[in-house]
Amino acid sequence: MMFGRAACTVAAVALVLAAPTLASARVTRSVTAGVDAKAWCSWMVRVNTKYGLMKNKRYLPEDKMTIAGWKGVIDTTLAQQKRYIAMAPAALKSVLTHEVAYYARVKSKGYILSKAKLGSFTLAELKKVVSFQRTQCGIVFPPAT
């Protein structure tokens, strides 16, 4: 949550021949991505609000977050991990798979975030999730201290 897209080159002739198909595919992909983002964003807000880590689409400052809140979010994410990843926008699916593995390590370490290694969940991936939450979900993060 707090912690913790593909380029294709096409020959000019193929692009001209496929332009109508590509245009409709782009529209379909764009609409689907918007639906995925909306469902995933809604899930993020709902779960983080339920467990007291967020209020009105704003994450609370870290010093206001409780272990019980983190435990609730982690347990819910782990219990619903297939749904959580399935509803995610394509650009986040592999990142969220790594995040879920990290959450499993956190749980195995008694929910002490600092004791669990990030493993395959990298800092760059964390930044990608945070950026997506800010830009696509409209979630506000507290200022860095």
PASEBA-1860 file (N, C-alpha, C; in nm, 3 decimals):
! residues 145
1> MMFGRAAC> 0.082/-0.114/0.000/0.000/0.000/0.000/0.089/0.124/0.000 ~ 0.131/0.169/0.114/0.218/0.284/0.112/0.361/0.242/0.082 ~ 0.400/0.121/0.136/0.538/0.078/0.133/0.561/-0.009/0.012 ~ 0.484/-0.049/0.183/0.547/-0.069/0.058/0.437/-0.102/0.102 ~ 0.428/0.024/-1.748/0.331/-0.012/-1.856/0.409/-0.054/-1.979 ~ 0.394/-0.135/-2.236/0.489/-0.210/-2.316/0.490/-0.141/-2.447 ~ 0.606/-0.122/-2.497/0.621/-0.054/-2.625/0.628/-0.158/-2.736 ~ 0.572/-0.126/-2.852/0.572/-0.220/-2.964/0.603/-0.141/-3.090
9> TVAAVALV> 0.697/-0.194/-3.175/0.732/-0.128/-3.300/0.665/-0.203/-3.413 ~ 0.600/-0.130/-3.503/0.528/-0.191/-3.615/0.578/-0.128/-3.743 ~ 0.600/-0.210/-3.846/0.642/-0.159/-3.977/0.532/-0.069/-4.033 ~ 0.572/0.030/-4.110/0.476/0.128/-4.162/0.365/0.062/-4.242 ~ 0.395/-0.035/-4.326/0.293/-0.101/-4.408/0.194/-0.175/-4.318 ~ 0.243/-0.248/-4.221/0.155/-0.323/-4.131/0.066/-0.227/-4.053 ~ 0.120/-0.115/-4.014/0.044/-0.016/-3.938/-0.071/0.039/-4.023 ~ -0.045/0.069/-4.148/-0.149/0.122/-4.237/-0.257/0.017/-4.258
17> LAAPTLAS> -0.219/-0.109/-4.280/-0.316/-0.216/-4.304/-0.399/-0.247/-4.180 ~ -0.336/-0.233/-4.064/-0.404/-0.272/-3.940/-0.467/-0.156/-3.866 ~ -0.458/-0.036/-3.919/-0.504/0.083/-3.847/-0.646/0.072/-3.792 ~ -0.745/0.028/-3.870/-0.881/0.019/-3.814/-0.888/-0.079/-3.697 ~ -0.823/-0.193/-3.710/-0.823/-0.294/-3.603/-0.752/-0.242/-3.481 ~ -0.637/-0.179/-3.501/-0.561/-0.126/-3.388/-0.638/-0.018/-3.315 ~ -0.708/0.066/-3.389/-0.784/0.173/-3.325/-0.892/0.115/-3.235 ~ -0.966/0.014/-3.282/-1.070/-0.043/-3.198/-1.011/-0.119/-3.081
25> ARVTRSVT> -0.897/-0.183/-3.099/-0.831/-0.254/-2.989/-0.787/-0.155/-2.882 ~ -0.737/-0.040/-2.926/-0.693/0.062/-2.830/-0.811/0.112/-2.747 ~ -0.924/0.135/-2.811/-1.042/0.183/-2.740/-1.086/0.078/-2.639 ~ -1.093/-0.048/-2.680/-1.135/-0.156/-2.591/-1.039/-0.166/-2.473 ~ -0.909/-0.166/-2.499/-0.810/-0.176/-2.393/-0.821/-0.058/-2.296 ~ -0.842/0.061/-2.352/-0.853/0.180/-2.269/-0.976/0.173/-2.177 ~ -1.088/0.130/-2.232/-1.210/0.119/-2.152/-1.192/0.013/-2.045 ~ -1.134/-0.102/-2.082/-1.110/-0.210/-1.985/-1.016/-0.164/-1.876
33> AGVDAKAW> -0.910/-0.094/-1.913/-0.815/-0.045/-1.812/-0.883/0.048/-1.715 ~ -0.973/0.134/-1.765/-1.045/0.225/-1.677/-1.134/0.150/-1.579 ~ -1.199/0.044/-1.626/-1.284/-0.037/-1.539/-1.198/-0.107/-1.434 ~ -1.085/-0.166/-1.476/-0.995/-0.233/-1.384/-0.945/-0.135/-1.279 ~ -0.904/-0.018/-1.322/-0.852/0.082/-1.229/-0.960/0.122/-1.129 ~ -1.081/0.141/-1.177/-1.189/0.183/-1.088/-1.217/0.078/-0.982 ~ -1.227/-0.047/-1.021/-1.255/-0.155/-0.926/-1.141/-0.169/-0.825 ~ -1.019/-0.167/-0.874/-0.904/-0.183/-0.785/-0.891/-0.064/-0.690
41> CSWMVRVN> -0.907/0.055/-0.743/-0.901/0.175/-0.658/-1.009/0.171/-0.551 ~ -1.128/0.131/-0.590/-1.238/0.122/-0.494/-1.205/0.022/-0.384 ~ -1.148/-0.092/-0.422/-1.108/-0.193/-0.323/-1.004/-0.135/-0.227 ~ -0.905/-0.066/-0.282/-0.799/-0.007/-0.199/-0.857/0.091/-0.096 ~ -0.943/0.178/-0.142/-1.002/0.278/-0.052/-1.088/0.210/0.053 ~ -1.172/0.118/0.009/-1.263/0.049/0.102/-1.186/-0.027/0.211 ~ -1.087/-0.106/0.174/-1.013/-0.187/0.271/-0.929/-0.100/0.364 ~ -0.858/-0.004/0.309/-0.773/0.082/0.394/-0.856/0.170/0.487
49> TKYGLMKN> -0.975/0.211/0.441/-1.064/0.289/0.527/-1.121/0.200/0.638 ~ -1.164/0.081/0.602/-1.221/-0.012/0.699/-1.125/-0.036/0.816 ~ -0.997/-0.047/0.787/-0.899/-0.080/0.891/-0.827/0.043/0.948 ~ -0.876/0.161/0.914/-0.827/0.282/0.978/-0.695/0.338/0.928 ~ -0.649/0.295/0.810/-0.526/0.350/0.755/-0.553/0.469/0.663 ~ -0.680/0.490/0.630/-0.719/0.595/0.536/-0.853/0.654/0.580 ~ -0.870/0.782/0.549/-0.997/0.849/0.573/-1.020/0.947/0.458 ~ -1.137/0.938/0.394/-1.170/1.026/0.281/-1.065/1.023/0.171
57> KRYLPEDK> -1.023/0.903/0.132/-0.921/0.882/0.027/-0.787/0.946/0.062 ~ -0.758/0.959/0.189/-0.630/1.013/0.236/-0.569/0.916/0.335 ~ -0.448/0.870/0.304/-0.378/0.787/0.402/-0.345/0.873/0.524 ~ -0.354/0.813/0.639/-0.316/0.882/0.761/-0.164/0.888/0.770 ~ -0.110/0.982/0.846/0.034/0.982/0.869/0.074/0.851/0.938 ~ 0.196/0.804/0.913/0.242/0.676/0.969/0.225/0.668/1.120 ~ 0.247/0.778/1.189/0.237/0.774/1.335/0.093/0.757/1.384 ~ -0.005/0.770/1.293/-0.147/0.751/1.328/-0.196/0.612/1.286
65> MTIAGWKG> -0.113/0.538/1.213/-0.150/0.403/1.170/-0.116/0.304/1.281 ~ -0.204/0.207/1.297/-0.182/0.108/1.403/-0.141/-0.027/1.344 ~ -0.079/-0.109/1.427/-0.044/-0.245/1.387/-0.173/-0.321/1.354 ~ -0.279/-0.299/1.434/-0.407/-0.365/1.408/-0.460/-0.326/1.269 ~ -0.442/-0.200/1.230/-0.484/-0.155/1.098/-0.407/-0.225/0.988 ~ -0.275/-0.230/1.002/-0.190/-0.299/0.904/-0.226/-0.447/0.898 ~ -0.248/-0.508/1.014/-0.284/-0.650/1.020/-0.413/-0.675/0.943 ~ -0.512/-0.589/0.961/-0.638/-0.603/0.889/-0.622/-0.593/0.738
73> VIDTTLAQ> -0.544/-0.496/0.693/-0.520/-0.478/0.549/-0.443/-0.598/0.494 ~ -0.339/-0.640/0.564/-0.257/-0.753/0.518/-0.339/-0.881/0.514 ~ -0.413/-0.910/0.621/-0.494/-1.032/0.625/-0.601/-1.031/0.516 ~ -0.666/-0.917/0.494/-0.768/-0.907/0.390/-0.706/-0.926/0.252 ~ -0.592/-0.863/0.228/-0.523/-0.877/0.100/-0.483/-1.022/0.075 ~ -0.428/-1.087/0.178/-0.388/-1.228/0.162/-0.510/-1.318/0.140 ~ -0.616/-1.295/0.214/-0.737/-1.377/0.201/-0.804/-1.357/0.064 ~ -0.792/-1.238/0.007/-0.856/-1.206/-0.121/-0.754/-1.187/-0.233
81> QKRYIAMA> -0.635/-1.245/-0.218/-0.527/-1.217/-0.312/-0.560/-1.249/-0.458 ~ -0.632/-1.357/-0.486/-0.667/-1.388/-0.626/-0.756/-1.278/-0.683 ~ -0.855/-1.237/-0.607/-0.946/-1.130/-0.651/-0.871/-0.997/-0.662 ~ -0.788/-0.966/-0.563/-0.709/-0.843/-0.558/-0.623/-0.828/-0.683 ~ -0.556/-0.936/-0.722/-0.469/-0.931/-0.840/-0.552/-0.936/-0.967 ~ -0.658/-1.017/-0.970/-0.743/-1.028/-1.090/-0.809/-0.896/-1.127 ~ -0.851/-0.819/-1.027/-0.919/-0.692/-1.057/-0.821/-0.578/-1.086 ~ -0.695/-0.601/-1.063/-0.594/-0.495/-1.081/-0.572/-0.461/-1.227
89> PAALKSVL> -0.538/-0.337/-1.254/-0.501/-0.299/-1.390/-0.380/-0.382/-1.436 ~ -0.374/-0.414/-1.563/-0.267/-0.499/-1.618/-0.128/-0.449/-1.579 ~ -0.110/-0.319/-1.575/0.021/-0.261/-1.544/0.067/-0.292/-1.402 ~ -0.025/-0.331/-1.316/0.011/-0.356/-1.176/0.010/-0.504/-1.136 ~ -0.039/-0.592/-1.221/-0.057/-0.732/-1.182/0.071/-0.797/-1.128 ~ 0.183/-0.787/-1.198/0.306/-0.852/-1.149/0.357/-0.783/-1.023 ~ 0.343/-0.653/-1.019/0.384/-0.577/-0.900/0.304/-0.622/-0.778 ~ 0.174/-0.636/-0.795/0.089/-0.675/-0.683/0.111/-0.820/-0.643
97> THEVAYYA> 0.151/-0.904/-0.736/0.189/-1.042/-0.701/0.308/-1.038/-0.606 ~ 0.404/-0.952/-0.634/0.521/-0.937/-0.546/0.481/-0.876/-0.412 ~ 0.387/-0.780/-0.414/0.341/-0.719/-0.291/0.273/-0.823/-0.201 ~ 0.190/-0.908/-0.260/0.121/-1.012/-0.183/0.223/-1.107/-0.119 ~ 0.327/-1.144/-0.193/0.432/-1.230/-0.137/0.500/-1.160/-0.019 ~ 0.522/-1.030/-0.033/0.581/-0.952/0.077/0.488/-0.953/0.199 ~ 0.358/-0.934/0.175/0.262/-0.936/0.286/0.263/-1.072/0.357 ~ 0.279/-1.180/0.282/0.288/-1.313/0.345/0.411/-1.320/0.435
105> RVKSKGYI> 0.522/-1.260/0.392/0.643/-1.256/0.477/0.620/-1.170/0.600 ~ 0.551/-1.058/0.583/0.520/-0.971/0.697/0.437/-1.048/0.799 ~ 0.336/-1.119/0.751/0.251/-1.196/0.841/0.334/-1.301/0.916 ~ 0.425/-1.367/0.844/0.508/-1.470/0.907/0.605/-1.413/1.010 ~ 0.628/-1.283/1.004/0.717/-1.215/1.100/0.638/-1.141/1.207 ~ 0.515/-1.183/1.229/0.433/-1.123/1.334/0.385/-0.983/1.301 ~ 0.370/-0.952/1.172/0.321/-0.823/1.125/0.417/-0.708/1.156 ~ 0.541/-0.737/1.177/0.641/-0.632/1.199/0.705/-0.603/1.063
113> LSKAKLGS> 0.662/-0.492/1.004/0.704/-0.459/0.867/0.855/-0.457/0.851 ~ 0.925/-0.405/0.948/1.070/-0.392/0.937/1.143/-0.525/0.942 ~ 1.078/-0.631/0.989/1.143/-0.762/0.997/1.129/-0.844/0.869 ~ 1.036/-0.807/0.782/1.014/-0.882/0.659/1.097/-0.822/0.546 ~ 1.168/-0.909/0.474/1.246/-0.862/0.358/1.151/-0.836/0.242 ~ 1.184/-0.732/0.165/1.101/-0.699/0.049/1.100/-0.813/-0.052 ~ 1.209/-0.886/-0.065/1.217/-0.995/-0.162/1.199/-0.942/-0.302 ~ 1.106/-1.001/-0.378/1.083/-0.961/-0.516/1.006/-0.829/-0.527
121> FTLAELKK> 0.952/-0.781/-0.417/0.878/-0.653/-0.416/0.981/-0.542/-0.397 ~ 1.017/-0.477/-0.507/1.124/-0.378/-0.505/1.073/-0.239/-0.469 ~ 1.166/-0.154/-0.435/1.133/-0.014/-0.407/1.072/0.052/-0.530 ~ 1.123/0.019/-0.648/1.068/0.074/-0.772/0.922/0.032/-0.790 ~ 0.892/-0.093/-0.754/0.754/-0.140/-0.765/0.665/-0.070/-0.664 ~ 0.717/-0.051/-0.545/0.641/0.023/-0.443/0.608/0.162/-0.494 ~ 0.706/0.230/-0.554/0.683/0.364/-0.608/0.579/0.361/-0.719 ~ 0.577/0.253/-0.799/0.478/0.239/-0.907/0.337/0.229/-0.849
129> VVSFQRTQ> 0.321/0.151/-0.742/0.191/0.137/-0.677/0.146/0.271/-0.618 ~ 0.237/0.337/-0.549/0.206/0.467/-0.488/0.168/0.568/-0.597 ~ 0.245/0.573/-0.705/0.215/0.665/-0.815/0.079/0.636/-0.875 ~ 0.047/0.508/-0.895/-0.083/0.471/-0.950/-0.195/0.514/-0.856 ~ -0.177/0.490/-0.728/-0.279/0.530/-0.632/-0.301/0.681/-0.636 ~ -0.195/0.757/-0.648/-0.207/0.904/-0.654/-0.274/0.949/-0.782 ~ -0.222/0.902/-0.897/-0.265/0.956/-1.026/-0.394/0.895/-1.079 ~ -0.419/0.767/-1.053/-0.536/0.701/-1.108/-0.651/0.685/-1.008
137> CGIVFPPA> -0.617/0.677/-0.881/-0.720/0.656/-0.778/-0.755/0.786/-0.705 ~ -0.669/0.886/-0.717/-0.694/1.012/-0.646/-0.670/1.002/-0.497 ~ -0.587/0.907/-0.456/-0.555/0.889/-0.315/-0.445/0.987/-0.277 ~ -0.462/1.047/-0.161/-0.365/1.145/-0.113/-0.279/1.081/-0.003 ~ -0.151/1.102/-0.013/-0.056/1.053/0.086/-0.012/1.169/0.174 ~ 0.018/1.140/0.299/0.067/1.248/0.386/0.203/1.296/0.339 ~ 0.238/1.419/0.371/0.370/1.469/0.332/0.479/1.383/0.396 ~ 0.590/1.367/0.325/0.704/1.292/0.379/0.762/1.369/0.497
145> T> 0.801/1.293/0.597/0.860/1.359/0.716/1.008/1.337/0.721
END
